[in-house]
Amino acid sequence: MDLKKVVAYCRVSTDKLDQENSFQNQKSYFEAELNEENGYELIDIFADKGLSGTKFSNRKEFNRMLVMAGLDIDIVNGKSIYTASRNKESKFSYIYVTNTSRFARNVEVVSIIRALKEKGVYVVFKDLSKSTEKPEDETLLNIFFTMDEQESRDKSIKVSNGYKRSAMRTDKIHTNGNLYGYKFIESENRLEIIEAEAKVVRLIFDLCIEGYGNRVIQRILTEKGILTRNEKAFAVSTINNILRNVKYCGISNRLTYSAPKLFESNKISRNKEEDIIYKDSDRIPAIISKEIFNEAKELRARRLGENKGIGKYSGKSVYSNKIVCDKCGSNYISNMDDGRRFFNCCNKKRFGVNKCDNKNISLSKLEMILDEYIKNFYIYICNKFKDIKIRLITKLKSIMVLF
C-alpha cells in the first residue's frame, strides 16, 4: 500500500504554560494519527511558538514547510509573497492542521493555498473535516479564514484599549538613561536635571523660537563646540527629537508609538495626536516652560507648512526678524493678548524685565509709525525727483544753447 506523504503544522500564539501544553497536545495528536498503520508517512512536524497567526514573514517553521512544498518566497514592501516554484518539487502531498486559525488568521492565506494547489499540495483541517483538495469546501474555508481574521482584529482592539486604560491610571514614566538633559534615577522612576545639558536644551529651543531651522541650529552648536553626551556633534535628527519631546516641559507621554497594525505594514508608527496620552508628572522636572515648548512647536509646524527651506524662518508676520531691540539686540517677536497683536523683546518674554525692560509695541502703533514714515519718505522722494528734474531741464537748456 502506498503511503500518503504528509506533514503537520502546529502553532501557539504565546509561550505561556497552557499554550505549551496545547503545543505538545497538537504534536502528540498528529504523531498518533498520521502513522503508517493509518496509511501515512509523516515527513515532518513543523511548529512555531509564541507567534501571531496574522504575520507570515516571522513564522520560520511555516515558511520552511512551504519551501519544502515547492513554493518560492519573495519579500515585497515588507510582505511575503508566495508563488509556486518552477524548479522545485514538493516533498509531500498534504499538510495537516488542527483548525483554520492554527494555519493562519489572515485571508491572504488563500493565495498560499492556491500556490500549494499548483504544486499538488493540499491542506487538511481536522476540526472541520474539510480539505482544500475539494472545490466544494473552498467557500466554507474562506468564511472561516475571514472569521479568524476578524477575531484577531477584535482582540487587537481590545488589547489596545487595555493599554490605554493602563496608561491613564499609572504615573510611571517610561524612558531610559539616554534622554539628553536628564539623569534617569531608575530605582525611584524619576528624572533629574543635568544642568550643563539643560542649558543646551534651552539654547536649542531659544534658537528655534528666534526662527532658526534644525540644520542652522546644528551648525551653531558645532561652531560653539557644543557636543552630545557621547562627545559627538549634534545630528539634525537629535535636534528634531529634542524639539518634539514634551518631557522637557515636565509632561509624561505614553502610547506615542504603536506596533505594526494587523495585516498591514511591519513598521512601528507614531500614533495620532488624539491617541497619545499626555500627563503632568512630578517625576519629570521641567527644563523649559510649556509656553516655550508650544511656541517652538507652532513655529516648526508653520515652517513645515509653508516650506520656506533651510535657514531663518520669516513666519506669517511680515515684521518677523525685522524688529530689533535697541537695548539687548534680540529680535522682537509677535504675541497675542485678548485679540490684540503686539511685539515684544524675545529676551524680555522668556527671562523677564531683569534681562531686558524695553517697551512692547502694538501692531496698530507699529503700522501707524510705518505709515507716517512711508508717507514722509514718499514726499522726500517726490521732492528729490522734482529737484533732479529741475536740474536736468536746466542742464538740457544749457546744452541746447550751444546748438
Contacts in CASP RR format, 6 or more apart in sequence:
PFRMAT RR
TARGET T0000
AUTHOR 0000-0000-0000
METHOD contacts of the structure
MODEL  1
MDLKKVVAYCRVSTDKLDQENSFQNQKSYFEAELNEENGYELIDIFADKG
LSGTKFSNRKEFNRMLVMAGLDIDIVNGKSIYTASRNKESKFSYIYVTNT
SRFARNVEVVSIIRALKEKGVYVVFKDLSKSTEKPEDETLLNIFFTMDEQ
ESRDKSIKVSNGYKRSAMRTDKIHTNGNLYGYKFIESENRLEIIEAEAKV
VRLIFDLCIEGYGNRVIQRILTEKGILTRNEKAFAVSTINNILRNVKYCG
ISNRLTYSAPKLFESNKISRNKEEDIIYKDSDRIPAIISKEIFNEAKELR
ARRLGENKGIGKYSGKSVYSNKIVCDKCGSNYISNMDDGRRFFNCCNKKR
FGVNKCDNKNISLSKLEMILDEYIKNFYIYICNKFKDIKIRLITKLKSIM
VLF
1 39 0 8 1.000
3 36 0 8 1.000
3 39 0 8 1.000
3 40 0 8 1.000
3 41 0 8 1.000
4 39 0 8 1.000
4 40 0 8 1.000
4 41 0 8 1.000
4 93 0 8 1.000
4 94 0 8 1.000
5 41 0 8 1.000
5 43 0 8 1.000
5 91 0 8 1.000
5 92 0 8 1.000
5 93 0 8 1.000
5 94 0 8 1.000
6 34 0 8 1.000
6 40 0 8 1.000
6 41 0 8 1.000
6 42 0 8 1.000
6 43 0 8 1.000
6 92 0 8 1.000
6 93 0 8 1.000
6 94 0 8 1.000
6 95 0 8 1.000
6 96 0 8 1.000
7 42 0 8 1.000
7 43 0 8 1.000
7 44 0 8 1.000
7 45 0 8 1.000
7 46 0 8 1.000
7 65 0 8 1.000
7 68 0 8 1.000
7 92 0 8 1.000
7 94 0 8 1.000
7 95 0 8 1.000
7 96 0 8 1.000
8 26 0 8 1.000
8 27 0 8 1.000
8 30 0 8 1.000
8 34 0 8 1.000
8 42 0 8 1.000
8 44 0 8 1.000
8 45 0 8 1.000
8 46 0 8 1.000
8 95 0 8 1.000
8 96 0 8 1.000
8 97 0 8 1.000
9 45 0 8 1.000
9 46 0 8 1.000
9 47 0 8 1.000
9 61 0 8 1.000
9 62 0 8 1.000
9 65 0 8 1.000
9 95 0 8 1.000
9 96 0 8 1.000
9 97 0 8 1.000
9 102 0 8 1.000
9 103 0 8 1.000
10 23 0 8 1.000
10 26 0 8 1.000
10 27 0 8 1.000
10 30 0 8 1.000
10 45 0 8 1.000
10 46 0 8 1.000
10 47 0 8 1.000
10 48 0 8 1.000
10 97 0 8 1.000
10 98 0 8 1.000
10 102 0 8 1.000
11 47 0 8 1.000
11 48 0 8 1.000
11 49 0 8 1.000
11 51 0 8 1.000
11 53 0 8 1.000
11 59 0 8 1.000
11 62 0 8 1.000
11 102 0 8 1.000
11 103 0 8 1.000
12 19 0 8 1.000
12 20 0 8 1.000
12 22 0 8 1.000
12 23 0 8 1.000
12 26 0 8 1.000
12 48 0 8 1.000
12 49 0 8 1.000
12 50 0 8 1.000
13 19 0 8 1.000
13 50 0 8 1.000
13 51 0 8 1.000
13 52 0 8 1.000
13 53 0 8 1.000
14 50 0 8 1.000
15 49 0 8 1.000
15 50 0 8 1.000
19 49 0 8 1.000
19 50 0 8 1.000
20 49 0 8 1.000
23 47 0 8 1.000
23 49 0 8 1.000
26 47 0 8 1.000
26 98 0 8 1.000
26 102 0 8 1.000
27 45 0 8 1.000
27 47 0 8 1.000
29 98 0 8 1.000
30 42 0 8 1.000
30 45 0 8 1.000
30 96 0 8 1.000
31 42 0 8 1.000
31 45 0 8 1.000
33 40 0 8 1.000
33 96 0 8 1.000
33 126 0 8 1.000
34 40 0 8 1.000
34 42 0 8 1.000
34 96 0 8 1.000
35 42 0 8 1.000
43 68 0 8 1.000
43 91 0 8 1.000
43 92 0 8 1.000
44 65 0 8 1.000
44 68 0 8 1.000
46 61 0 8 1.000
46 62 0 8 1.000
46 64 0 8 1.000
46 65 0 8 1.000
47 61 0 8 1.000
48 59 0 8 1.000
48 60 0 8 1.000
48 61 0 8 1.000
48 62 0 8 1.000
51 58 0 8 1.000
51 59 0 8 1.000
52 58 0 8 1.000
52 105 0 8 1.000
52 152 0 8 1.000
53 59 0 8 1.000
53 101 0 8 1.000
53 104 0 8 1.000
53 105 0 8 1.000
53 106 0 8 1.000
53 152 0 8 1.000
54 104 0 8 1.000
54 105 0 8 1.000
54 106 0 8 1.000
54 149 0 8 1.000
54 152 0 8 1.000
54 262 0 8 1.000
54 263 0 8 1.000
55 106 0 8 1.000
55 260 0 8 1.000
55 266 0 8 1.000
56 62 0 8 1.000
56 63 0 8 1.000
56 80 0 8 1.000
56 82 0 8 1.000
56 104 0 8 1.000
56 106 0 8 1.000
56 108 0 8 1.000
56 112 0 8 1.000
57 63 0 8 1.000
57 75 0 8 1.000
57 78 0 8 1.000
57 79 0 8 1.000
57 80 0 8 1.000
57 266 0 8 1.000
63 73 0 8 1.000
63 80 0 8 1.000
65 95 0 8 1.000
66 73 0 8 1.000
66 82 0 8 1.000
66 112 0 8 1.000
66 116 0 8 1.000
67 73 0 8 1.000
67 88 0 8 1.000
68 90 0 8 1.000
68 91 0 8 1.000
68 92 0 8 1.000
69 90 0 8 1.000
69 91 0 8 1.000
69 92 0 8 1.000
69 95 0 8 1.000
69 116 0 8 1.000
69 119 0 8 1.000
69 121 0 8 1.000
70 84 0 8 1.000
70 85 0 8 1.000
70 88 0 8 1.000
70 89 0 8 1.000
70 90 0 8 1.000
70 119 0 8 1.000
70 121 0 8 1.000
71 82 0 8 1.000
71 83 0 8 1.000
71 84 0 8 1.000
71 85 0 8 1.000
71 88 0 8 1.000
71 112 0 8 1.000
71 115 0 8 1.000
71 116 0 8 1.000
71 119 0 8 1.000
72 82 0 8 1.000
72 83 0 8 1.000
72 84 0 8 1.000
72 85 0 8 1.000
72 88 0 8 1.000
73 80 0 8 1.000
73 81 0 8 1.000
73 82 0 8 1.000
74 80 0 8 1.000
74 81 0 8 1.000
74 83 0 8 1.000
75 81 0 8 1.000
78 265 0 8 1.000
78 266 0 8 1.000
79 266 0 8 1.000
82 111 0 8 1.000
82 112 0 8 1.000
82 115 0 8 1.000
83 115 0 8 1.000
84 115 0 8 1.000
84 116 0 8 1.000
84 118 0 8 1.000
84 119 0 8 1.000
85 119 0 8 1.000
89 119 0 8 1.000
90 119 0 8 1.000
90 120 0 8 1.000
90 121 0 8 1.000
92 121 0 8 1.000
93 120 0 8 1.000
93 121 0 8 1.000
93 122 0 8 1.000
94 121 0 8 1.000
94 122 0 8 1.000
94 123 0 8 1.000
94 124 0 8 1.000
94 131 0 8 1.000
95 103 0 8 1.000
95 116 0 8 1.000
95 121 0 8 1.000
95 122 0 8 1.000
95 123 0 8 1.000
95 124 0 8 1.000
96 123 0 8 1.000
96 124 0 8 1.000
96 126 0 8 1.000
97 103 0 8 1.000
97 123 0 8 1.000
97 124 0 8 1.000
97 125 0 8 1.000
97 126 0 8 1.000
98 125 0 8 1.000
98 126 0 8 1.000
98 127 0 8 1.000
99 125 0 8 1.000
99 126 0 8 1.000
99 127 0 8 1.000
99 128 0 8 1.000
100 125 0 8 1.000
100 128 0 8 1.000
100 141 0 8 1.000
100 144 0 8 1.000
100 145 0 8 1.000
100 148 0 8 1.000
101 148 0 8 1.000
101 151 0 8 1.000
103 109 0 8 1.000
103 123 0 8 1.000
103 125 0 8 1.000
104 112 0 8 1.000
104 145 0 8 1.000
104 148 0 8 1.000
105 145 0 8 1.000
105 148 0 8 1.000
105 149 0 8 1.000
105 151 0 8 1.000
105 152 0 8 1.000
106 145 0 8 1.000
106 148 0 8 1.000
106 149 0 8 1.000
106 152 0 8 1.000
106 263 0 8 1.000
107 142 0 8 1.000
107 145 0 8 1.000
107 146 0 8 1.000
107 149 0 8 1.000
108 263 0 8 1.000
109 145 0 8 1.000
110 142 0 8 1.000
110 145 0 8 1.000
113 123 0 8 1.000
113 132 0 8 1.000
116 122 0 8 1.000
116 123 0 8 1.000
116 132 0 8 1.000
117 132 0 8 1.000
122 131 0 8 1.000
122 132 0 8 1.000
122 133 0 8 1.000
123 131 0 8 1.000
123 132 0 8 1.000
124 130 0 8 1.000
124 131 0 8 1.000
124 132 0 8 1.000
124 133 0 8 1.000
125 131 0 8 1.000
125 141 0 8 1.000
125 144 0 8 1.000
128 140 0 8 1.000
128 141 0 8 1.000
128 144 0 8 1.000
130 137 0 8 1.000
130 140 0 8 1.000
130 141 0 8 1.000
131 137 0 8 1.000
132 138 0 8 1.000
132 141 0 8 1.000
149 263 0 8 1.000
152 262 0 8 1.000
153 262 0 8 1.000
156 261 0 8 1.000
156 262 0 8 1.000
160 258 0 8 1.000
163 255 0 8 1.000
164 255 0 8 1.000
164 275 0 8 1.000
164 277 0 8 1.000
167 254 0 8 1.000
167 255 0 8 1.000
167 277 0 8 1.000
168 277 0 8 1.000
171 252 0 8 1.000
171 279 0 8 1.000
171 281 0 8 1.000
171 283 0 8 1.000
172 189 0 8 1.000
173 189 0 8 1.000
173 190 0 8 1.000
173 191 0 8 1.000
173 247 0 8 1.000
173 252 0 8 1.000
173 281 0 8 1.000
173 283 0 8 1.000
173 284 0 8 1.000
174 254 0 8 1.000
175 182 0 8 1.000
175 184 0 8 1.000
175 191 0 8 1.000
175 247 0 8 1.000
176 184 0 8 1.000
177 183 0 8 1.000
177 184 0 8 1.000
178 229 0 8 1.000
179 191 0 8 1.000
179 245 0 8 1.000
179 247 0 8 1.000
180 197 0 8 1.000
180 200 0 8 1.000
180 201 0 8 1.000
180 228 0 8 1.000
180 229 0 8 1.000
180 238 0 8 1.000
180 242 0 8 1.000
181 193 0 8 1.000
181 194 0 8 1.000
181 197 0 8 1.000
181 198 0 8 1.000
181 200 0 8 1.000
181 201 0 8 1.000
181 287 0 8 1.000
182 191 0 8 1.000
182 192 0 8 1.000
182 193 0 8 1.000
182 194 0 8 1.000
182 197 0 8 1.000
182 247 0 8 1.000
182 284 0 8 1.000
183 191 0 8 1.000
183 192 0 8 1.000
183 193 0 8 1.000
183 194 0 8 1.000
184 190 0 8 1.000
184 191 0 8 1.000
184 192 0 8 1.000
185 191 0 8 1.000
185 192 0 8 1.000
189 283 0 8 1.000
190 283 0 8 1.000
190 284 0 8 1.000
191 247 0 8 1.000
191 283 0 8 1.000
191 284 0 8 1.000
191 285 0 8 1.000
192 285 0 8 1.000
193 285 0 8 1.000
193 287 0 8 1.000
197 229 0 8 1.000
198 287 0 8 1.000
200 221 0 8 1.000
200 226 0 8 1.000
201 242 0 8 1.000
201 248 0 8 1.000
201 287 0 8 1.000
201 288 0 8 1.000
202 287 0 8 1.000
202 288 0 8 1.000
203 221 0 8 1.000
203 226 0 8 1.000
204 217 0 8 1.000
204 221 0 8 1.000
204 239 0 8 1.000
204 242 0 8 1.000
204 243 0 8 1.000
205 243 0 8 1.000
205 248 0 8 1.000
205 288 0 8 1.000
205 292 0 8 1.000
205 293 0 8 1.000
205 296 0 8 1.000
206 346 0 8 1.000
206 350 0 8 1.000
207 213 0 8 1.000
207 216 0 8 1.000
207 217 0 8 1.000
207 220 0 8 1.000
208 217 0 8 1.000
208 243 0 8 1.000
208 296 0 8 1.000
208 299 0 8 1.000
208 300 0 8 1.000
209 292 0 8 1.000
209 295 0 8 1.000
209 296 0 8 1.000
209 299 0 8 1.000
209 333 0 8 1.000
209 346 0 8 1.000
209 350 0 8 1.000
210 312 0 8 1.000
210 330 0 8 1.000
210 331 0 8 1.000
210 346 0 8 1.000
211 299 0 8 1.000
211 303 0 8 1.000
211 312 0 8 1.000
211 313 0 8 1.000
211 315 0 8 1.000
211 320 0 8 1.000
211 321 0 8 1.000
212 220 0 8 1.000
212 311 0 8 1.000
212 312 0 8 1.000
212 313 0 8 1.000
213 303 0 8 1.000
213 310 0 8 1.000
213 311 0 8 1.000
213 312 0 8 1.000
213 313 0 8 1.000
214 236 0 8 1.000
214 239 0 8 1.000
214 240 0 8 1.000
214 243 0 8 1.000
215 236 0 8 1.000
215 310 0 8 1.000
215 311 0 8 1.000
216 310 0 8 1.000
216 311 0 8 1.000
216 312 0 8 1.000
217 239 0 8 1.000
218 233 0 8 1.000
218 234 0 8 1.000
218 235 0 8 1.000
218 236 0 8 1.000
218 239 0 8 1.000
221 233 0 8 1.000
221 234 0 8 1.000
221 239 0 8 1.000
222 233 0 8 1.000
222 234 0 8 1.000
226 234 0 8 1.000
227 233 0 8 1.000
227 234 0 8 1.000
228 234 0 8 1.000
228 238 0 8 1.000
242 248 0 8 1.000
243 296 0 8 1.000
243 297 0 8 1.000
243 300 0 8 1.000
244 297 0 8 1.000
246 253 0 8 1.000
246 278 0 8 1.000
246 293 0 8 1.000
247 253 0 8 1.000
247 284 0 8 1.000
248 286 0 8 1.000
248 287 0 8 1.000
248 288 0 8 1.000
248 293 0 8 1.000
249 286 0 8 1.000
249 287 0 8 1.000
249 288 0 8 1.000
249 289 0 8 1.000
249 290 0 8 1.000
249 292 0 8 1.000
249 293 0 8 1.000
250 280 0 8 1.000
250 281 0 8 1.000
250 284 0 8 1.000
250 285 0 8 1.000
250 286 0 8 1.000
251 278 0 8 1.000
251 279 0 8 1.000
251 280 0 8 1.000
251 281 0 8 1.000
251 284 0 8 1.000
251 290 0 8 1.000
252 278 0 8 1.000
252 279 0 8 1.000
252 280 0 8 1.000
252 281 0 8 1.000
252 283 0 8 1.000
252 284 0 8 1.000
253 276 0 8 1.000
253 277 0 8 1.000
253 278 0 8 1.000
254 276 0 8 1.000
254 277 0 8 1.000
254 279 0 8 1.000
255 271 0 8 1.000
255 275 0 8 1.000
255 276 0 8 1.000
255 277 0 8 1.000
256 270 0 8 1.000
256 271 0 8 1.000
256 276 0 8 1.000
257 268 0 8 1.000
257 269 0 8 1.000
257 270 0 8 1.000
257 271 0 8 1.000
258 268 0 8 1.000
258 269 0 8 1.000
258 270 0 8 1.000
258 271 0 8 1.000
258 275 0 8 1.000
259 268 0 8 1.000
260 266 0 8 1.000
260 267 0 8 1.000
260 268 0 8 1.000
260 269 0 8 1.000
261 269 0 8 1.000
292 350 0 8 1.000
299 313 0 8 1.000
299 315 0 8 1.000
302 313 0 8 1.000
302 315 0 8 1.000
302 316 0 8 1.000
303 309 0 8 1.000
303 313 0 8 1.000
303 315 0 8 1.000
306 315 0 8 1.000
306 316 0 8 1.000
308 314 0 8 1.000
308 315 0 8 1.000
312 321 0 8 1.000
313 320 0 8 1.000
314 320 0 8 1.000
314 321 0 8 1.000
317 334 0 8 1.000
319 332 0 8 1.000
319 334 0 8 1.000
319 343 0 8 1.000
319 366 0 8 1.000
320 331 0 8 1.000
320 333 0 8 1.000
320 334 0 8 1.000
321 331 0 8 1.000
323 331 0 8 1.000
323 332 0 8 1.000
323 343 0 8 1.000
323 361 0 8 1.000
323 366 0 8 1.000
324 330 0 8 1.000
324 331 0 8 1.000
324 332 0 8 1.000
325 331 0 8 1.000
325 332 0 8 1.000
325 345 0 8 1.000
325 346 0 8 1.000
325 347 0 8 1.000
325 348 0 8 1.000
325 356 0 8 1.000
325 358 0 8 1.000
326 358 0 8 1.000
327 345 0 8 1.000
327 356 0 8 1.000
327 357 0 8 1.000
327 358 0 8 1.000
328 345 0 8 1.000
328 347 0 8 1.000
328 355 0 8 1.000
328 356 0 8 1.000
328 358 0 8 1.000
330 345 0 8 1.000
330 346 0 8 1.000
330 347 0 8 1.000
330 356 0 8 1.000
331 346 0 8 1.000
332 343 0 8 1.000
332 344 0 8 1.000
332 345 0 8 1.000
332 346 0 8 1.000
332 361 0 8 1.000
333 343 0 8 1.000
333 344 0 8 1.000
333 346 0 8 1.000
333 349 0 8 1.000
334 341 0 8 1.000
334 342 0 8 1.000
334 343 0 8 1.000
335 341 0 8 1.000
335 342 0 8 1.000
335 343 0 8 1.000
335 344 0 8 1.000
335 349 0 8 1.000
336 342 0 8 1.000
340 362 0 8 1.000
340 363 0 8 1.000
341 362 0 8 1.000
341 363 0 8 1.000
342 360 0 8 1.000
342 361 0 8 1.000
342 362 0 8 1.000
342 363 0 8 1.000
343 360 0 8 1.000
343 361 0 8 1.000
343 362 0 8 1.000
343 363 0 8 1.000
343 366 0 8 1.000
344 358 0 8 1.000
344 360 0 8 1.000
344 361 0 8 1.000
345 356 0 8 1.000
345 358 0 8 1.000
347 355 0 8 1.000
347 356 0 8 1.000
348 355 0 8 1.000
348 356 0 8 1.000
348 357 0 8 1.000
348 358 0 8 1.000
END
